Amino acid sequence: MFKENKRLAAADTLIGQGTLVEGKLLCEAGLRIEGEYRGDIECRGDLIIGECGTARSNITAKDITLAGKLYGDIIVSGRLTITATGELSGNVKANSIIIHDGGILDGSCRMERVSDSRTRSLTEGQPSASASAAAGGQGTEAKEAHGKARQAG
């Protein structure tokens, strides 16, 4: 009964208000900080620093929501959201960033686009004349011939 090899579901981790944690934290699931954390954090899930939370950390995470205070550099593969009560002193590398009115970012920010199959170059977005004609539309030559015929008669 106790020796069954069942895979446990990923659970969120909470550092509660009034708690101080120091060290390096590797987290597979979501993490919420309402207390104080000092050290590096690598979180594969979402990280939330609540209004009462403070982190003195370099952080790598999927998405970060900051309502408290964060001192350190962060790398976000998704979206960084700084709420009206959030304060960040450090450098940011993110794909998307939202700063609510009243939120503070004291540092540099570098944003990069996510390479996506939906992203196409400008030349790929322009249909060619042969593709247009093959799709049942008129090609460039057909349009020119039609225009000359209208002029003649």
Order of alpha helices (4+ residues) and beta strands (2+ residues): beta-beta-beta-beta-beta-beta-beta-beta-beta-beta-beta-beta-beta-beta-alpha-alpha-alpha
